[in-house]
Amino acid sequence: MNIVFLDSATLGTDISLEEFNDFGDVTKYEFTQAKDTLKRVKNADIVITNKVVISSDIMDKSSIKLICVAATGTNNVDLEHAKSKNIDVKNVAGYSTGSVTQLTFSIVLKFMQKLEYYENYTKEGNWEKSEIFTHLDRPFHELENKKWGIIGLGTIGKSVAKIAESFGCKVCYYSTSGDNFDTDYIQVGFDELLSTSDVISIHCPLNEKTENLISLEEMEIMKDKTILLNLGRGGIINESDLAIILDNKELYCGLDVVKKEPIEADSPLRKIKNTERLILTPHIGWASVEARKRLIKGVISNIKEHVL
């Protein structure tokens, strides 16, 4: 079989892809532009893609039999057309739960503990000049007894909820689909979650119900000092409105995703004045070494299932 990786660079250079050679001839492209996709997959039996789009036109003009999406989301593949042509499309779910959960708490704790300020205080040689043994110029707080609101109580949301409870947080959630009635946690209305939570973390998909779910109006009803996090998909928080609110209200926001990735140079998020209120990471929540190894294992399992 001919196997083609279209964007292998998105998997990192530290993860071995050697096992794919057991299935046939493997061609790896680190990146693929849309104009080059058809040429590269035309004679492929199996295509492995993370973000490169596989359109109906590409399927019609190639001999693809299996499309492996090296991710959970499959919005880069025309699923209906693939089904009509008997092309299998397989993704990998659940591989990144621990990784996303860890980043969620890394961001929250950095904000709560004012860690960057105190780290810089010592690095800059200020502690040795102190007349007392400690330094308390930037007050910080505990997570215990804080209210943590979760938007999207799926696998990742539940993982976050469990750890938040271990910190002593009071957890509630809002179901964006309206179909989640988890009995382990308290379900609340959207406005109640926004206006009463100390920490709000987003772990839901991007769809017609969640696009611009949080804009200026929603952020205005949040309490001062609320920590807002999006580890779901870009586009759920209106980024222009977020840039405005961070310069006019004491909110703190951690984003691992933005609407257009990589972030654009003229993004409003690059122009805010109160930069200490924003932590922006380059979509790394899914990507611990362990998570990427689980992802590769899942892709290999999908190929074996197809072949056998």
Buried (B, 14 or more C-beta within 10 A) or exposed (E): BBBBBBBBEBBEEEEEBEEBEEBEEBBBBEEBEEEEBBEBBBEBBBBBBBBBBBBBEBBEEBEBBBBBBBBBBBBBBBEEBBEEEEBBBBBBEBBBBBBBBBBBBBBBEBBBBBBEEBEEBEEEEEEEEEEEEEEEEEEEEEBEEBBBBBBBBBBBBBBBBEBBBEBEBBBBBBBBEEEBEBEEBEBBEBEBBBBBBBBBBBBBBBBEEBEEBBBEEBBBEBBEEBBBBBBBBBBBBBBEBBBBBBEEBEBBBBBBBBBEEEBEEEBBBEEBEBEEBBBBBEBEBBBBEEBBBBBBEBBBEBBEEBEE
